[in-house]
Amino acid sequence: NITKQITDINTSITNVDTKVDEDIKTINATTTDLQNQINVNNTTITNQITDINTSITKVDTKIDEDVKAINSTTADLQSQITVNNNTLTNEIQTVNTSLQNQITSAIQGLSWKSPVDTFADIAKVYPNPAEGWVLTVDDTNKVYRYDAPTSKWVEFPIQAPTTYVKTITINPSIDNQTSIDTGIRNDNTGIYKTGHSDVVLKVNGCAQIYGADKDYTADFVNNDLIITWTNRQFSLETSDELDITYTHFELV
């Protein structure tokens, strides 16, 4: 009996060892499979990360290309805007020049006269007008031109001339100054003051005599040069239509 029991025990031990060996083999096989799966998963993840990075790089490259394209388009648009602006400016200048030429052509041969208070005053102040005389009526600020063929003053559709004035003092008793050279061109006029009560003023060599509180209007290069003597001052006014390139004034 003891021998049998020992045999049974040994058999049981052998069976246990066999089962343990089988379990170990199973565990090892399972571990190998799991490791292989982990490796596969790692490879898959690595590939996916690589693909993602590649996609991000492509997106970045596309964004850079789009930005460059946008910048290039913006530069082209800005260049076109500049060209258009320059073209528009040139066209405006051309139109302005054309209009100015038309205006200049329209007023050639006109003789501007001193303004009057009302339209009714025109006939009183200028009883014998001539073709091309032009004047302003102060109460309406309208401009009228005398039309000789119809013997009528007709409204002239242009803006009244603008008057510009600056002051120059001449006092021969102090600095022996007897003459002044000035370029009257469009916007330049002068007021000339002297200590004399009666003065001879030469305009381009043509003598005119002035005294206190006297006014005089001179036809000057087919335009009116209004010269007023008040309180020992010569007040010379010209309109912006005048184009007198050079004038010499002399006190004698």
Secondary structure, DSSP 8 states (H G I E B T S, - for coil): -HHHHHHHHHHHHHHHHHHHHHHHHHHHHHHHHHHHHHHHHHHHHHHHHHHHHHHHHHHHHHHHHHHHHHHHHHHHHHHHHHHHHHHHHHHHHHHHHHHHHHHHHHHTT-EE---BSSTTHHHHH-SS--TTEEEEETTTTEEEEEETTTTEEEE--S-----B--EEE--HHHH---EEEE---SS--EEEE-S-SEEEEEETTEEEEEETTEEEEEEETTEEEEEEE-SSEEEEEB-TT-----EEEEE-
